Amino acid sequence: MTQHDDLRFGCEFEFYPNIMLEDEIIDSLESVLKSGALLKLHLDSNDDENMNYKNEPSLRARIGKEITTPICSYEDLRYYIYTICKIVDNSGETNEDTGFHIHISTVDTSTEVDFYKFMLLCDKSLLLSNWGKRNGYCLNVMDVLTTLDMEEAKKLKNKKGRVWNLEKRKEKGMINHIEIRTMGGTNYQRKPEQILRELDQFIDIFKRCIKNTNQDEEYKIILQKHMEVVKTAPKKRREKFLQIIS
């Protein structure tokens, strides 16, 4: 049985390519494609069944690009992370603005994942701040109740789009898909081993957060402590936090 065959994955690499090498980048991406997948260039939105190479509007410079993998298995994701990190490192650069995102979802689209539980368990495992604050444009969801300046967050959100480092994806009524934006920053492409270690931790937590699984006594204790924080937070921050996790 394939490892994690009940899950599907994808990831996004943001970077600044050496424009003189862009033809080589495209050739390299085509060379690492798994059987059946194609490379799509400069689409307005991603083709999730194929690899995409396109402009990334969230980056400050016009030349900022994004590579996205097809929806794939765990084994293929590991392969793409290794190979595309090398392509990015050989043909471009990254800085504090560039992100690396991972998508995890269940094959069964009727399966529901408890995002609140996922967030709290990731925080307990110290997975939400391993890569630093990364310029303030990818904010830790756990900071909403405590240190986050909500007015500044609102300005950043309006300026550069979504800002939270975890998000429950809700397109078309999805209940089984989480996007992780905790990773990235300067030279993230040179840290594939760290990415893969954290990927495995996120997967373990994701599986633990599938609803209707066994009772989780440890989580009950974590949740109870966190609800005390929620209760004592200012009303506006509490409302914003509940909006993010819903």
C-alpha positions in Angstrom: 0.0 0.0 0.0 1.3 3.5 -0.9 2.1 5.6 2.1 -0.7 8.2 2.8 -2.7 6.9 -0.1 -5.8 8.4 1.4 -4.3 11.9 1.0 -3.4 14.2 -1.9 -0.8 16.9 -2.0 0.5 19.9 -3.9 3.0 22.7 -3.3 3.9 26.2 -4.6 7.4 27.7 -5.0 7.7 31.5 -5.2 11.0 32.8 -6.5 12.7 35.4 -8.7 14.1 33.7 -11.8 17.2 34.8 -13.7 15.3 36.0 -16.8 18.3 35.1 -19.0 17.8 31.5 -17.9 14.0 31.3 -18.2 14.1 29.0 -21.2 16.4 26.7 -19.2 14.0 26.8 -16.3 11.1 25.8 -18.5 13.1 22.9 -20.0 14.1 21.7 -16.6 10.6 21.8 -15.3 9.4 19.8 -18.3 12.2 17.2 -17.7 11.0 16.5 -14.1 7.3 16.0 -14.8 5.8 12.8 -13.8 4.1 10.7 -16.5 0.8 12.2 -17.8 1.4 15.7 -16.4 2.1 18.8 -18.6 3.7 22.1 -18.0 1.3 25.0 -18.3 2.7 28.5 -18.8 1.3 31.9 -17.7 -2.3 30.9 -17.0 -4.5 33.3 -15.1 -5.2 30.5 -12.6 -3.6 27.2 -11.8 -4.4 24.0 -13.6 -4.3 21.7 -10.7 -3.9 18.5 -12.7 -0.7 19.8 -14.3 2.4 21.8 -13.3 2.2 25.6 -13.7 4.8 28.3 -14.2 3.4 31.8 -14.0 3.7 35.3 -12.7 3.2 35.7 -8.9 1.4 39.1 -8.2 2.1 39.0 -4.5 5.8 39.5 -5.1 7.1 43.1 -5.3 9.0 42.8 -8.5 7.3 42.1 -11.8 9.6 39.2 -12.5 8.5 37.2 -9.5 7.3 33.8 -10.5 5.5 30.8 -9.0 5.8 27.1 -9.8 3.0 24.8 -8.7 3.0 21.0 -8.8 0.1 18.9 -10.0 -2.1 17.4 -7.3 -0.1 14.3 -6.5 0.8 11.5 -4.1 3.1 11.8 -1.1 5.9 10.1 -3.0 5.6 12.4 -6.0 5.4 15.5 -3.7 8.8 14.5 -2.1 10.3 14.1 -5.5 9.0 17.4 -6.7 10.3 19.2 -3.6 13.8 17.9 -4.1 13.9 18.5 -7.9 12.3 21.9 -8.1 14.3 23.2 -5.1 17.4 22.5 -7.2 15.9 24.2 -10.2 15.1 27.3 -8.2 18.5 27.3 -6.6 20.3 26.9 -10.0 18.3 29.4 -11.9 17.0 32.1 -9.5 16.9 33.4 -6.0 14.6 33.8 -3.0 14.2 36.5 -0.3 12.0 37.3 2.7 9.0 37.9 0.4 9.0 34.5 -1.3 6.9 31.7 0.1 6.7 28.0 -0.1 3.2 26.6 0.4 2.0 23.0 0.9 -1.6 21.7 0.3 -2.9 18.6 2.0 -6.4 17.2 1.3 -8.2 13.9 1.6 -9.0 11.8 -1.4 -12.6 11.4 -0.1 -14.0 14.9 -0.5 -16.7 14.3 2.0 -14.2 13.9 4.8 -14.1 16.9 7.1 -10.9 18.2 8.7 -11.0 20.1 12.0 -9.1 23.2 11.2 -9.2 24.6 14.8 -7.6 21.4 16.1 -5.0 21.4 13.3 -4.0 24.9 14.1 -3.7 24.3 17.9 -1.7 21.1 17.4 0.6 22.7 14.9 1.2 25.5 17.4 1.9 22.9 20.2 4.4 21.2 17.9 6.2 24.6 17.3 5.5 24.4 13.5 4.0 27.9 13.0 7.1 30.0 13.6 10.1 27.9 12.5 10.8 30.0 9.4 10.5 33.4 11.1 7.9 36.1 10.5 9.0 36.6 6.9 8.4 40.3 6.6 5.0 40.4 8.2 3.1 39.3 5.1 2.5 35.7 6.3 1.1 36.2 9.8 0.8 33.5 12.5 -2.9 32.7 13.1 -2.1 32.2 16.8 -1.0 35.9 17.1 -4.4 37.2 16.3 -5.6 37.0 19.9 -2.4 38.4 21.4 0.3 40.4 19.6 -1.2 41.2 16.2 -2.0 44.8 15.4 -5.4 44.2 13.7 -5.4 47.6 11.8 -2.0 46.9 10.3 -3.0 43.3 9.5 -6.0 44.7 7.6 -3.8 47.0 5.6 -1.5 44.2 4.7 -4.3 41.9 3.7 -5.8 44.6 1.4 -2.4 45.2 -0.1 -1.1 41.8 -0.7 -4.0 39.3 -0.4 -4.3 36.5 2.1 -1.9 36.8 5.0 -2.4 33.9 7.4 0.1 31.1 7.6 -2.6 28.4 7.8 -5.8 28.5 5.8 -8.8 26.2 5.5 -9.6 26.2 1.8 -13.3 26.6 1.2 -13.7 26.8 -2.6 -16.7 24.9 -3.8 -17.7 24.0 -0.3 -14.4 22.1 0.5 -14.2 20.7 4.0 -11.1 18.5 3.5 -8.3 20.8 2.3 -5.7 22.9 4.3 -3.0 25.2 2.9 0.2 25.6 4.9 2.2 28.8 4.4 4.6 28.6 7.3 7.7 27.9 5.1 9.7 30.2 2.8 12.0 33.1 3.0 15.6 33.7 1.9 17.2 30.5 0.5 14.3 28.2 1.5 15.1 26.2 -1.6 18.3 25.1 0.1 16.5 23.5 2.9 14.6 20.5 1.4 15.4 18.3 4.3 13.8 20.7 6.8 10.8 21.1 4.5 10.3 17.3 4.3 10.7 16.8 8.0 8.0 19.4 8.7 5.8 18.0 5.9 5.8 14.6 7.8 4.8 16.4 11.0 2.0 18.3 9.3 0.7 15.1 7.8 0.6 13.3 11.1 -1.3 16.2 12.6 -3.6 16.4 9.6 -4.6 12.8 10.0 -5.2 13.4 13.7 -7.6 16.2 12.8 -9.9 14.2 10.6 -13.3 14.4 12.2 -15.1 11.3 13.6 -11.8 9.7 14.5 -11.0 8.5 18.0 -11.3 10.8 21.0 -8.1 12.8 21.6 -7.7 13.4 25.3 -4.5 15.5 24.8 -6.3 17.8 22.5 -9.1 18.3 24.9 -6.6 19.7 27.4 -5.0 22.0 24.8 -8.4 23.2 23.6 -9.6 23.9 27.2 -6.5 26.1 27.9 -6.8 27.9 24.6 -10.5 28.7 25.2 -9.4 30.6 28.3 -7.2 32.8 26.0 -10.1 33.3 23.7 -12.5 34.3 26.5 -10.0 37.0 27.8 -9.1 38.4 24.4 -10.6 41.8 23.4 -14.0 41.4 21.5 -12.7 42.6 18.1 -9.7 40.3 18.2 -11.9 37.4 19.4 -14.3 38.0 16.5 -11.5 38.2 14.0 -9.9 35.0 15.2 -13.2 33.1 15.1 -13.7 34.4 11.5 -10.3 33.1 10.5 -10.8 29.6 11.9 -14.4 29.1 10.7 
